[in-house]
Amino acid sequence: MENYNKLVEHFKTIANFGHLSAICGWDAAAMMPSGGNQARSEAWRNFPFISTSYLRLLN
C-alpha cells in the first residue's frame, strides 16, 4: 500500500504541473505586461523539461 500511496502522490504532482501550465497560459494571454515576454518565454521554455523529467522519476 505504501508504494501505491507514493504513486498517487507522484501523479497528483504531475496533475499540478498541468494546472500550472493552464494558469501560465491564461496569464500570458490575459495579463502580459509590456516587457514581460522575454522572462516568461525563458521560464516557459523549461517547463516541458521539468514536467517530463518528474514523470520519468517513476522508472
C-alpha distance matrix in Angstrom:
0.0 3.8 5.5 5.1 6.3 8.7 9.8 10.5 12.4 14.2 15.5 16.5 18.6 20.1 21.0 22.7 24.7 26.0 27.0 28.7 30.5 31.8 33.0 34.8 36.4 37.7 39.0 40.8 42.4 43.3 43.9 45.0 47.5 50.3 49.5 45.7 45.3 45.3 42.6 40.3 41.0 40.0 36.7 35.9 36.7 33.8 31.2 30.3 29.9 27.5 25.3 25.2 24.7 21.5 20.3 21.2 19.0 16.2 18.3
3.8 0.0 3.8 5.4 5.2 6.3 8.7 9.9 10.7 12.4 14.5 15.4 16.9 18.7 20.1 21.3 23.1 24.9 25.8 27.2 29.1 30.7 31.7 33.2 35.1 36.5 37.5 39.3 41.1 42.0 42.3 43.2 45.6 48.4 47.3 43.6 43.3 43.1 40.2 38.2 39.0 37.7 34.4 34.0 34.7 31.5 29.2 28.6 27.8 25.3 23.4 23.5 22.6 19.3 18.7 19.5 16.8 14.5 16.7
5.5 3.8 0.0 3.8 5.4 5.1 6.2 8.7 9.9 10.4 12.4 14.2 15.5 16.6 18.4 20.0 21.4 23.0 24.5 25.8 27.3 29.2 30.4 31.7 33.4 35.1 36.2 37.7 39.5 40.8 41.2 41.8 44.4 47.0 45.8 42.1 41.5 41.2 38.5 36.4 36.9 35.6 32.5 31.8 32.3 29.2 26.9 25.9 25.1 22.9 20.9 20.6 19.7 16.7 15.6 16.2 13.7 11.0 13.1
5.1 5.4 3.8 0.0 3.8 5.4 5.0 6.2 8.7 9.8 10.7 12.3 14.4 15.4 16.4 18.5 20.2 21.3 22.6 24.4 25.9 27.3 28.8 30.4 31.8 33.3 34.7 36.3 37.8 39.0 39.7 40.6 43.3 46.0 45.2 41.4 40.8 40.8 38.2 35.9 36.4 35.5 32.3 31.3 32.0 29.2 26.5 25.4 25.2 23.0 20.5 20.3 20.1 17.0 15.5 16.7 14.9 11.9 14.5
6.3 5.2 5.4 3.8 0.0 3.8 5.4 5.0 6.2 8.5 10.0 10.5 12.5 14.3 15.2 16.6 18.7 20.2 21.0 22.6 24.6 25.9 26.9 28.7 30.4 31.7 32.8 34.7 36.4 37.3 37.7 38.8 41.3 44.2 43.3 39.6 39.2 39.4 36.6 34.3 35.1 34.2 30.9 30.1 31.2 28.3 25.6 25.0 24.8 22.2 19.9 20.4 20.1 16.6 15.7 17.5 15.3 13.1 16.1
8.7 6.3 5.1 5.4 3.8 0.0 3.8 5.5 5.2 6.1 8.7 9.8 10.7 12.5 14.3 15.4 16.9 18.9 20.0 21.1 23.0 24.8 25.8 27.1 29.0 30.6 31.5 33.2 35.1 36.2 36.4 37.1 39.6 42.2 41.2 37.4 37.0 36.9 34.0 31.9 32.7 31.5 28.2 27.6 28.5 25.3 22.9 22.4 21.8 19.1 17.2 17.6 16.8 13.4 12.9 14.3 11.8 10.0 13.1
9.8 8.7 6.2 5.0 5.4 3.8 0.0 3.8 5.4 5.0 6.3 8.6 9.9 10.6 12.3 14.3 15.5 16.9 18.5 20.0 21.3 23.1 24.6 25.8 27.3 29.1 30.3 31.8 33.5 34.8 35.4 36.1 38.8 41.4 40.4 36.7 35.9 35.9 33.3 31.0 31.4 30.5 27.3 26.3 27.0 24.1 21.5 20.5 20.2 18.0 15.5 15.5 15.3 12.1 10.7 12.4 10.7 8.2 11.5
10.5 9.9 8.7 6.2 5.0 5.5 3.8 0.0 3.8 5.4 5.3 6.2 8.8 9.9 10.5 12.4 14.4 15.4 16.5 18.4 20.0 21.3 22.6 24.4 25.8 27.2 28.6 30.4 31.8 32.9 33.6 34.6 37.4 40.2 39.5 35.8 35.2 35.6 33.0 30.4 31.1 30.6 27.2 26.1 27.2 24.6 21.6 20.9 21.2 18.8 16.0 16.6 17.0 13.6 12.3 14.8 13.5 11.4 14.9
12.4 10.7 9.9 8.7 6.2 5.2 5.4 3.8 0.0 3.8 5.5 5.0 6.3 8.8 9.8 10.6 12.7 14.5 15.2 16.5 18.6 20.1 21.0 22.5 24.5 25.8 26.8 28.6 30.4 31.3 31.6 32.6 35.1 37.9 37.1 33.4 33.1 33.3 30.4 28.1 29.1 28.3 24.8 24.1 25.5 22.6 19.8 19.6 19.8 16.9 14.5 15.8 15.7 12.0 11.8 14.5 12.6 11.6 15.3
14.2 12.4 10.4 9.8 8.5 6.1 5.0 5.4 3.8 0.0 3.8 5.5 5.3 6.5 8.8 10.0 11.0 13.0 14.5 15.4 17.0 19.1 20.2 21.3 23.1 24.9 25.8 27.3 29.2 30.5 30.9 31.4 34.0 36.6 35.5 31.8 31.2 31.2 28.5 26.2 26.8 25.8 22.6 21.7 22.7 19.8 17.1 16.5 16.4 13.7 11.4 12.2 12.1 8.4 8.1 10.7 9.1 8.3 12.1
15.5 14.5 12.4 10.7 10.0 8.7 6.3 5.3 5.5 3.8 0.0 3.8 5.2 4.8 6.1 8.5 9.7 10.6 12.4 14.1 15.2 16.8 18.5 19.9 21.1 22.9 24.3 25.7 27.3 28.6 29.4 30.2 33.0 35.7 34.9 31.2 30.4 30.7 28.3 25.6 26.1 25.7 22.5 21.1 22.1 19.7 16.6 15.7 16.4 14.2 11.0 11.8 12.8 9.6 8.2 11.5 11.1 9.9 13.5
16.5 15.4 14.2 12.3 10.5 9.8 8.6 6.2 5.0 5.5 3.8 0.0 3.8 5.4 5.0 6.3 8.8 9.9 10.5 12.3 14.2 15.4 16.5 18.3 20.0 21.2 22.5 24.4 25.9 26.8 27.4 28.5 31.3 34.2 33.7 29.9 29.4 30.1 27.5 24.7 25.8 25.5 22.0 20.8 22.5 20.2 16.9 16.7 17.7 15.1 12.1 13.9 14.9 11.5 11.1 14.5 13.8 13.2 16.9
18.6 16.9 15.5 14.4 12.5 10.7 9.9 8.8 6.3 5.3 5.2 3.8 0.0 3.8 5.3 4.9 6.4 8.9 9.7 10.4 12.4 14.4 15.2 16.4 18.4 20.0 20.8 22.4 24.4 25.5 25.7 26.4 29.0 31.7 30.9 27.1 26.7 27.0 24.3 21.8 22.9 22.3 18.7 17.9 19.5 16.9 13.8 14.1 14.8 11.7 9.3 11.6 12.2 8.7 9.4 12.8 12.0 12.4 16.0
20.1 18.7 16.6 15.4 14.3 12.5 10.6 9.9 8.8 6.5 4.8 5.4 3.8 0.0 3.8 5.3 5.0 6.6 8.9 9.8 10.7 12.9 14.5 15.4 16.8 18.8 20.0 21.2 23.0 24.5 25.1 25.6 28.5 31.0 30.2 26.5 25.6 25.9 23.6 20.8 21.3 21.0 17.7 16.3 17.5 15.3 11.9 11.4 12.5 10.2 6.9 8.8 10.3 7.5 7.1 10.9 11.2 11.4 14.8
21.0 20.1 18.4 16.4 15.2 14.3 12.3 10.5 9.8 8.8 6.1 5.0 5.3 3.8 0.0 3.8 5.3 5.1 6.4 8.7 9.8 10.9 12.6 14.3 15.4 16.9 18.6 20.1 21.4 22.7 23.7 24.6 27.7 30.5 30.1 26.3 25.6 26.5 24.2 21.2 22.0 22.2 18.9 17.1 18.9 17.2 13.6 13.2 15.2 13.1 9.7 11.8 13.9 11.2 10.6 14.4 14.9 14.7 18.1
22.7 21.3 20.0 18.5 16.6 15.4 14.3 12.4 10.6 10.0 8.5 6.3 4.9 5.3 3.8 0.0 3.8 5.3 4.9 6.1 8.5 9.8 10.4 12.1 14.1 15.3 16.3 18.2 19.9 20.8 21.3 22.3 25.0 28.0 27.6 23.8 23.4 24.3 21.8 18.9 20.2 20.3 16.7 15.5 17.8 16.0 12.4 13.1 15.0 12.4 9.7 12.7 14.3 11.6 12.2 15.9 15.9 16.5 19.9
24.7 23.1 21.4 20.2 18.7 16.9 15.5 14.4 12.7 11.0 9.7 8.8 6.4 5.0 5.3 3.8 0.0 3.8 5.4 5.0 6.1 8.7 9.8 10.4 12.2 14.2 15.1 16.3 18.3 19.8 20.2 20.6 23.4 26.0 25.3 21.6 20.8 21.4 19.1 16.1 17.0 17.0 13.6 12.1 14.1 12.4 8.7 9.4 11.4 9.1 6.4 9.7 11.6 9.7 10.5 14.0 14.6 15.7 18.8
26.0 24.9 23.0 21.3 20.2 18.9 16.9 15.4 14.5 13.0 10.6 9.9 8.9 6.6 5.1 5.3 3.8 0.0 3.8 5.4 5.0 6.4 8.8 9.9 10.6 12.5 14.3 15.4 16.7 18.3 19.4 20.1 23.3 26.0 25.7 22.0 20.9 22.1 20.2 16.9 17.5 18.2 15.2 12.8 15.0 14.1 10.3 10.2 13.0 11.7 8.6 11.1 13.8 12.3 12.1 15.7 16.9 17.5 20.5
27.0 25.8 24.5 22.6 21.0 20.0 18.5 16.5 15.2 14.5 12.4 10.5 9.7 8.9 6.4 4.9 5.4 3.8 0.0 3.8 5.4 5.1 6.3 8.7 9.9 10.7 12.4 14.3 15.5 16.4 17.4 18.7 21.8 24.7 24.8 21.1 20.6 22.1 20.1 16.7 18.1 19.1 15.8 13.9 16.7 15.9 12.2 13.1 15.9 14.1 11.5 14.5 16.8 14.9 15.2 18.9 19.6 20.3 23.5
28.7 27.2 25.8 24.4 22.6 21.1 20.0 18.4 16.5 15.4 14.1 12.3 10.4 9.8 8.7 6.1 5.0 5.4 3.8 0.0 3.8 5.4 5.1 6.1 8.5 9.9 10.4 12.2 14.2 15.2 15.4 16.3 19.1 22.0 21.7 17.9 17.6 18.8 16.5 13.3 15.0 15.7 12.3 10.8 13.9 13.1 9.6 11.4 14.0 12.0 10.4 13.9 15.7 14.2 15.3 18.7 19.3 20.7 23.7
30.5 29.1 27.3 25.9 24.6 23.0 21.3 20.0 18.6 17.0 15.2 14.2 12.4 10.7 9.8 8.5 6.1 5.0 5.4 3.8 0.0 3.8 5.5 5.1 6.1 8.6 9.8 10.6 12.3 14.1 15.0 15.3 18.5 21.0 20.7 17.1 16.0 17.3 15.6 12.1 13.0 14.2 11.3 8.8 11.7 11.6 8.1 9.3 12.5 11.6 9.8 12.7 15.2 14.5 15.2 18.3 19.7 21.0 23.7
31.8 30.7 29.2 27.3 25.9 24.8 23.1 21.3 20.1 19.1 16.8 15.4 14.4 12.9 10.9 9.8 8.7 6.4 5.1 5.4 3.8 0.0 3.8 5.5 5.1 6.2 8.6 10.0 10.6 12.1 13.6 14.7 18.1 20.9 21.3 17.8 16.9 19.0 17.6 13.9 15.0 16.9 14.3 11.7 14.7 15.2 11.9 12.7 16.2 15.3 13.3 16.0 18.7 17.8 18.0 21.4 22.8 23.7 26.6
33.0 31.7 30.4 28.8 26.9 25.8 24.6 22.6 21.0 20.2 18.5 16.5 15.2 14.5 12.6 10.4 9.8 8.8 6.3 5.1 5.5 3.8 0.0 3.8 5.4 5.1 6.1 8.6 9.9 10.4 11.1 12.6 15.7 18.8 19.3 15.7 15.6 17.8 16.0 12.5 14.6 16.4 13.5 11.8 15.3 15.7 12.6 14.5 17.6 16.2 14.8 18.0 20.2 19.1 20.0 23.3 24.3 25.5 28.5
34.8 33.2 31.7 30.4 28.7 27.1 25.8 24.4 22.5 21.3 19.9 18.3 16.4 15.4 14.3 12.1 10.4 9.9 8.7 6.1 5.1 5.5 3.8 0.0 3.8 5.4 5.0 6.1 8.6 9.8 10.0 10.3 13.5 16.2 16.2 12.6 12.1 14.1 12.4 8.8 10.8 12.7 10.1 8.3 12.0 12.8 10.3 12.5 15.5 14.6 13.9 17.0 19.0 18.6 19.8 22.8 23.9 25.6 28.3
36.4 35.1 33.4 31.8 30.4 29.0 27.3 25.8 24.5 23.1 21.1 20.0 18.4 16.8 15.4 14.1 12.2 10.6 9.9 8.5 6.1 5.1 5.4 3.8 0.0 3.8 5.4 5.2 6.2 8.6 10.0 10.3 13.9 16.4 16.8 13.6 12.3 14.7 14.0 10.2 11.2 13.9 12.1 9.4 12.6 14.2 11.7 13.1 16.5 16.4 15.3 17.9 20.4 20.3 20.9 23.8 25.5 26.9 29.4
37.7 36.5 35.1 33.3 31.7 30.6 29.1 27.2 25.8 24.9 22.9 21.2 20.0 18.8 16.9 15.3 14.2 12.5 10.7 9.9 8.6 6.2 5.1 5.4 3.8 0.0 3.8 5.5 5.1 5.9 7.9 9.5 13.1 16.0 17.2 14.1 13.6 16.6 15.8 12.3 14.0 16.7 14.9 12.7 16.1 17.6 15.1 16.7 20.1 19.5 18.3 21.1 23.6 23.1 23.7 26.9 28.3 29.6 32.3
39.0 37.5 36.2 34.7 32.8 31.5 30.3 28.6 26.8 25.8 24.3 22.5 20.8 20.0 18.6 16.3 15.1 14.3 12.4 10.4 9.8 8.6 6.1 5.0 5.4 3.8 0.0 3.8 5.4 5.2 5.2 6.6 9.8 13.0 14.1 10.9 11.1 14.1 13.0 9.8 12.3 14.9 13.1 11.8 15.4 16.8 14.8 17.2 20.2 19.4 18.9 21.9 24.0 23.5 24.8 27.7 28.8 30.5 33.2
40.8 39.3 37.7 36.3 34.7 33.2 31.8 30.4 28.6 27.3 25.7 24.4 22.4 21.2 20.1 18.2 16.3 15.4 14.3 12.2 10.6 10.0 8.6 6.1 5.2 5.5 3.8 0.0 3.8 5.8 5.9 5.2 8.9 11.2 12.0 9.0 8.2 11.4 11.2 7.9 9.6 12.8 11.8 10.2 13.3 15.5 14.1 16.2 19.2 19.1 18.9 21.6 23.7 23.9 25.1 27.7 29.2 31.1 33.4
42.4 41.1 39.5 37.8 36.4 35.1 33.5 31.8 30.4 29.2 27.3 25.9 24.4 23.0 21.4 19.9 18.3 16.7 15.5 14.2 12.3 10.6 9.9 8.6 6.2 5.1 5.4 3.8 0.0 3.8 6.2 6.6 10.3 12.5 14.1 11.8 10.8 14.3 14.7 11.6 12.7 16.1 15.4 13.3 16.2 18.6 17.0 18.5 21.8 22.0 21.3 23.8 26.2 26.4 27.1 29.9 31.6 33.1 35.5
43.3 42.0 40.8 39.0 37.3 36.2 34.8 32.9 31.3 30.5 28.6 26.8 25.5 24.5 22.7 20.8 19.8 18.3 16.4 15.2 14.1 12.1 10.4 9.8 8.6 5.9 5.2 5.8 3.8 0.0 3.8 6.2 9.3 12.1 14.4 12.3 12.4 16.1 16.0 13.3 15.2 18.4 17.3 15.8 19.1 21.1 19.4 21.3 24.5 24.2 23.5 26.3 28.6 28.3 29.3 32.3 33.6 35.1 37.8
43.9 42.3 41.2 39.7 37.7 36.4 35.4 33.6 31.6 30.9 29.4 27.4 25.7 25.1 23.7 21.3 20.2 19.4 17.4 15.4 15.0 13.6 11.1 10.0 10.0 7.9 5.2 5.9 6.2 3.8 0.0 3.8 6.1 9.5 11.7 9.6 10.7 14.2 13.8 11.7 14.2 17.0 16.0 15.3 18.7 20.5 19.2 21.7 24.5 23.9 23.8 26.8 28.7 28.4 29.8 32.6 33.7 35.6 38.2
45.0 43.2 41.8 40.6 38.8 37.1 36.1 34.6 32.6 31.4 30.2 28.5 26.4 25.6 24.6 22.3 20.6 20.1 18.7 16.3 15.3 14.7 12.6 10.3 10.3 9.5 6.6 5.2 6.6 6.2 3.8 0.0 3.8 6.5 8.3 6.3 7.1 10.7 10.8 9.1 11.4 14.3 13.9 13.5 16.5 18.7 18.0 20.5 23.1 22.9 23.2 26.0 27.7 28.0 29.5 32.0 33.3 35.4 37.8
47.5 45.6 44.4 43.3 41.3 39.6 38.8 37.4 35.1 34.0 33.0 31.3 29.0 28.5 27.7 25.0 23.4 23.3 21.8 19.1 18.5 18.1 15.7 13.5 13.9 13.1 9.8 8.9 10.3 9.3 6.1 3.8 0.0 3.8 6.2 5.4 7.8 10.8 11.0 10.5 13.0 15.4 15.5 15.8 18.6 20.7 20.4 23.3 25.5 25.1 25.9 28.8 30.1 30.4 32.3 34.6 35.7 38.0 40.4
50.3 48.4 47.0 46.0 44.2 42.2 41.4 40.2 37.9 36.6 35.7 34.2 31.7 31.0 30.5 28.0 26.0 26.0 24.7 22.0 21.0 20.9 18.8 16.2 16.4 16.0 13.0 11.2 12.5 12.1 9.5 6.5 3.8 0.0 3.8 5.5 7.4 9.9 11.1 11.5 13.2 15.5 16.5 17.0 19.1 21.6 21.9 24.6 26.6 26.7 27.7 30.4 31.6 32.3 34.2 36.3 37.5 40.0 42.1
49.5 47.3 45.8 45.2 43.3 41.2 40.4 39.5 37.1 35.5 34.9 33.7 30.9 30.2 30.1 27.6 25.3 25.7 24.8 21.7 20.7 21.3 19.3 16.2 16.8 17.2 14.1 12.0 14.1 14.4 11.7 8.3 6.2 3.8 0.0 3.8 5.7 6.8 8.2 9.7 11.1 12.8 14.2 15.3 17.0 19.3 20.2 23.0 24.6 24.7 26.3 28.8 29.7 30.6 32.7 34.5 35.7 38.4 40.3
45.7 43.6 42.1 41.4 39.6 37.4 36.7 35.8 33.4 31.8 31.2 29.9 27.1 26.5 26.3 23.8 21.6 22.0 21.1 17.9 17.1 17.8 15.7 12.6 13.6 14.1 10.9 9.0 11.8 12.3 9.6 6.3 5.4 5.5 3.8 0.0 3.8 5.7 5.7 6.3 8.6 10.4 11.1 12.1 14.3 16.4 16.9 19.8 21.5 21.4 22.8 25.4 26.4 27.1 29.2 31.2 32.3 34.9 36.9
45.3 43.3 41.5 40.8 39.2 37.0 35.9 35.2 33.1 31.2 30.4 29.4 26.7 25.6 25.6 23.4 20.8 20.9 20.6 17.6 16.0 16.9 15.6 12.1 12.3 13.6 11.1 8.2 10.8 12.4 10.7 7.1 7.8 7.4 5.7 3.8 0.0 3.8 5.7 5.3 5.9 8.6 10.0 10.2 11.9 14.6 15.3 17.8 19.6 20.1 21.4 23.6 24.9 26.0 27.8 29.6 31.1 33.6 35.5
45.3 43.1 41.2 40.8 39.4 36.9 35.9 35.6 33.3 31.2 30.7 30.1 27.0 25.9 26.5 24.3 21.4 22.1 22.1 18.8 17.3 19.0 17.8 14.1 14.7 16.6 14.1 11.4 14.3 16.1 14.2 10.7 10.8 9.9 6.8 5.7 3.8 0.0 3.8 5.5 5.2 6.3 8.8 9.9 10.7 13.2 14.7 17.3 18.4 19.1 21.0 23.0 23.8 25.2 27.3 28.7 30.1 32.9 34.5
42.6 40.2 38.5 38.2 36.6 34.0 33.3 33.0 30.4 28.5 28.3 27.5 24.3 23.6 24.2 21.8 19.1 20.2 20.1 16.5 15.6 17.6 16.0 12.4 14.0 15.8 13.0 11.2 14.7 16.0 13.8 10.8 11.0 11.1 8.2 5.7 5.7 3.8 0.0 3.8 5.5 5.3 6.3 8.6 10.0 11.5 12.9 16.0 17.0 16.9 18.9 21.4 21.9 22.9 25.3 26.8 27.8 30.7 32.5
40.3 38.2 36.4 35.9 34.3 31.9 31.0 30.4 28.1 26.2 25.6 24.7 21.8 20.8 21.2 18.9 16.1 16.9 16.7 13.3 12.1 13.9 12.5 8.8 10.2 12.3 9.8 7.9 11.6 13.3 11.7 9.1 10.5 11.5 9.7 6.3 5.3 5.5 3.8 0.0 3.8 5.4 5.1 5.8 8.4 10.2 10.6 13.6 15.2 15.2 16.6 19.2 20.2 21.0 23.1 24.9 26.1 28.8 30.7
41.0 39.0 36.9 36.4 35.1 32.7 31.4 31.1 29.1 26.8 26.1 25.8 22.9 21.3 22.0 20.2 17.0 17.5 18.1 15.0 13.0 15.0 14.6 10.8 11.2 14.0 12.3 9.6 12.7 15.2 14.2 11.4 13.0 13.2 11.1 8.6 5.9 5.2 5.5 3.8 0.0 3.8 5.5 5.1 6.0 8.9 10.1 12.3 13.8 14.7 16.3 18.2 19.3 20.8 22.6 24.1 25.7 28.4 29.9
40.0 37.7 35.6 35.5 34.2 31.5 30.5 30.6 28.3 25.8 25.7 25.5 22.3 21.0 22.2 20.3 17.0 18.2 19.1 15.7 14.2 16.9 16.4 12.7 13.9 16.7 14.9 12.8 16.1 18.4 17.0 14.3 15.4 15.5 12.8 10.4 8.6 6.3 5.3 5.4 3.8 0.0 3.8 5.5 5.3 7.0 9.3 11.9 12.3 13.1 15.4 17.2 17.6 19.3 21.5 22.6 23.9 26.9 28.3
36.7 34.4 32.5 32.3 30.9 28.2 27.3 27.2 24.8 22.6 22.5 22.0 18.7 17.7 18.9 16.7 13.6 15.2 15.8 12.3 11.3 14.3 13.5 10.1 12.1 14.9 13.1 11.8 15.4 17.3 16.0 13.9 15.5 16.5 14.2 11.1 10.0 8.8 6.3 5.1 5.5 3.8 0.0 3.8 5.5 5.6 6.7 10.1 10.9 10.6 12.7 15.1 15.6 16.6 19.0 20.5 21.5 24.4 26.2
35.9 34.0 31.8 31.3 30.1 27.6 26.3 26.1 24.1 21.7 21.1 20.8 17.9 16.3 17.1 15.5 12.1 12.8 13.9 10.8 8.8 11.7 11.8 8.3 9.4 12.7 11.8 10.2 13.3 15.8 15.3 13.5 15.8 17.0 15.3 12.1 10.2 9.9 8.6 5.8 5.1 5.5 3.8 0.0 3.8 5.4 5.1 7.8 9.7 10.1 11.3 13.5 14.8 16.0 17.7 19.4 21.0 23.5 25.3
36.7 34.7 32.3 32.0 31.2 28.5 27.0 27.2 25.5 22.7 22.1 22.5 19.5 17.5 18.9 17.8 14.1 15.0 16.7 13.9 11.7 14.7 15.3 12.0 12.6 16.1 15.4 13.3 16.2 19.1 18.7 16.5 18.6 19.1 17.0 14.3 11.9 10.7 10.0 8.4 6.0 5.3 5.5 3.8 0.0 3.8 5.7 7.1 8.1 9.8 11.5 12.7 13.8 15.8 17.4 18.5 20.4 23.1 24.3
33.8 31.5 29.2 29.2 28.3 25.3 24.1 24.6 22.6 19.8 19.7 20.2 16.9 15.3 17.2 16.0 12.4 14.1 15.9 13.1 11.6 15.2 15.7 12.8 14.2 17.6 16.8 15.5 18.6 21.1 20.5 18.7 20.7 21.6 19.3 16.4 14.6 13.2 11.5 10.2 8.9 7.0 5.6 5.4 3.8 0.0 3.8 5.8 5.5 6.3 8.9 10.4 10.7 12.6 14.7 15.6 17.1 20.0 21.3
31.2 29.2 26.9 26.5 25.6 22.9 21.5 21.6 19.8 17.1 16.6 16.9 13.8 11.9 13.6 12.4 8.7 10.3 12.2 9.6 8.1 11.9 12.6 10.3 11.7 15.1 14.8 14.1 17.0 19.4 19.2 18.0 20.4 21.9 20.2 16.9 15.3 14.7 12.9 10.6 10.1 9.3 6.7 5.1 5.7 3.8 0.0 3.8 5.4 5.2 6.2 8.6 9.8 10.8 12.6 14.4 15.9 18.4 20.2
30.3 28.6 25.9 25.4 25.0 22.4 20.5 20.9 19.6 16.5 15.7 16.7 14.1 11.4 13.2 13.1 9.4 10.2 13.1 11.4 9.3 12.7 14.5 12.5 13.1 16.7 17.2 16.2 18.5 21.3 21.7 20.5 23.3 24.6 23.0 19.8 17.8 17.3 16.0 13.6 12.3 11.9 10.1 7.8 7.1 5.8 3.8 0.0 3.8 5.5 5.3 6.0 8.3 9.9 10.7 12.2 14.5 16.6 18.1
29.9 27.8 25.1 25.2 24.8 21.8 20.2 21.2 19.8 16.4 16.4 17.7 14.8 12.5 15.2 15.0 11.4 13.0 15.9 14.0 12.5 16.2 17.6 15.5 16.5 20.1 20.2 19.2 21.8 24.5 24.5 23.1 25.5 26.6 24.6 21.5 19.6 18.4 17.0 15.2 13.8 12.3 10.9 9.7 8.1 5.5 5.4 3.8 0.0 3.8 5.6 5.4 5.9 8.5 10.0 10.5 12.5 15.2 16.2
27.5 25.3 22.9 23.0 22.2 19.1 18.0 18.8 16.9 13.7 14.2 15.1 11.7 10.2 13.1 12.4 9.1 11.7 14.1 12.0 11.6 15.3 16.2 14.6 16.4 19.5 19.4 19.1 22.0 24.2 23.9 22.9 25.1 26.7 24.7 21.4 20.1 19.1 16.9 15.2 14.7 13.1 10.6 10.1 9.8 6.3 5.2 5.5 3.8 0.0 3.8 5.6 5.1 6.3 8.8 10.0 11.0 13.9 15.6
25.3 23.4 20.9 20.5 19.9 17.2 15.5 16.0 14.5 11.4 11.0 12.1 9.3 6.9 9.7 9.7 6.4 8.6 11.5 10.4 9.8 13.3 14.8 13.9 15.3 18.3 18.9 18.9 21.3 23.5 23.8 23.2 25.9 27.7 26.3 22.8 21.4 21.0 18.9 16.6 16.3 15.4 12.7 11.3 11.5 8.9 6.2 5.3 5.6 3.8 0.0 3.8 5.4 5.2 6.5 8.9 10.3 12.4 14.6
25.2 23.5 20.6 20.3 20.4 17.6 15.5 16.6 15.8 12.2 11.8 13.9 11.6 8.8 11.8 12.7 9.7 11.1 14.5 13.9 12.7 16.0 18.0 17.0 17.9 21.1 21.9 21.6 23.8 26.3 26.8 26.0 28.8 30.4 28.8 25.4 23.6 23.0 21.4 19.2 18.2 17.2 15.1 13.5 12.7 10.4 8.6 6.0 5.4 5.6 3.8 0.0 3.8 5.3 5.0 6.3 8.9 10.7 12.1
24.7 22.6 19.7 20.1 20.1 16.8 15.3 17.0 15.7 12.1 12.8 14.9 12.2 10.3 13.9 14.3 11.6 13.8 16.8 15.7 15.2 18.7 20.2 19.0 20.4 23.6 24.0 23.7 26.2 28.6 28.7 27.7 30.1 31.6 29.7 26.4 24.9 23.8 21.9 20.2 19.3 17.6 15.6 14.8 13.8 10.7 9.8 8.3 5.9 5.1 5.4 3.8 0.0 3.8 5.4 5.1 6.6 9.6 10.7
21.5 19.3 16.7 17.0 16.6 13.4 12.1 13.6 12.0 8.4 9.6 11.5 8.7 7.5 11.2 11.6 9.7 12.3 14.9 14.2 14.5 17.8 19.1 18.6 20.3 23.1 23.5 23.9 26.4 28.3 28.4 28.0 30.4 32.3 30.6 27.1 26.0 25.2 22.9 21.0 20.8 19.3 16.6 16.0 15.8 12.6 10.8 9.9 8.5 6.3 5.2 5.3 3.8 0.0 3.8 5.4 5.3 7.9 10.2
20.3 18.7 15.6 15.5 15.7 12.9 10.7 12.3 11.8 8.1 8.2 11.1 9.4 7.1 10.6 12.2 10.5 12.1 15.2 15.3 15.2 18.0 20.0 19.8 20.9 23.7 24.8 25.1 27.1 29.3 29.8 29.5 32.3 34.2 32.7 29.2 27.8 27.3 25.3 23.1 22.6 21.5 19.0 17.7 17.4 14.7 12.6 10.7 10.0 8.8 6.5 5.0 5.4 3.8 0.0 3.8 5.4 6.2 8.6
21.2 19.5 16.2 16.7 17.5 14.3 12.4 14.8 14.5 10.7 11.5 14.5 12.8 10.9 14.4 15.9 14.0 15.7 18.9 18.7 18.3 21.4 23.3 22.8 23.8 26.9 27.7 27.7 29.9 32.3 32.6 32.0 34.6 36.3 34.5 31.2 29.6 28.7 26.8 24.9 24.1 22.6 20.5 19.4 18.5 15.6 14.4 12.2 10.5 10.0 8.9 6.3 5.1 5.4 3.8 0.0 3.8 5.2 5.9
19.0 16.8 13.7 14.9 15.3 11.8 10.7 13.5 12.6 9.1 11.1 13.8 12.0 11.2 14.9 15.9 14.6 16.9 19.6 19.3 19.7 22.8 24.3 23.9 25.5 28.3 28.8 29.2 31.6 33.6 33.7 33.3 35.7 37.5 35.7 32.3 31.1 30.1 27.8 26.1 25.7 23.9 21.5 21.0 20.4 17.1 15.9 14.5 12.5 11.0 10.3 8.9 6.6 5.3 5.4 3.8 0.0 3.8 5.4
16.2 14.5 11.0 11.9 13.1 10.0 8.2 11.4 11.6 8.3 9.9 13.2 12.4 11.4 14.7 16.5 15.7 17.5 20.3 20.7 21.0 23.7 25.5 25.6 26.9 29.6 30.5 31.1 33.1 35.1 35.6 35.4 38.0 40.0 38.4 34.9 33.6 32.9 30.7 28.8 28.4 26.9 24.4 23.5 23.1 20.0 18.4 16.6 15.2 13.9 12.4 10.7 9.6 7.9 6.2 5.2 3.8 0.0 3.8
18.3 16.7 13.1 14.5 16.1 13.1 11.5 14.9 15.3 12.1 13.5 16.9 16.0 14.8 18.1 19.9 18.8 20.5 23.5 23.7 23.7 26.6 28.5 28.3 29.4 32.3 33.2 33.4 35.5 37.8 38.2 37.8 40.4 42.1 40.3 36.9 35.5 34.5 32.5 30.7 29.9 28.3 26.2 25.3 24.3 21.3 20.2 18.1 16.2 15.6 14.6 12.1 10.7 10.2 8.6 5.9 5.4 3.8 0.0
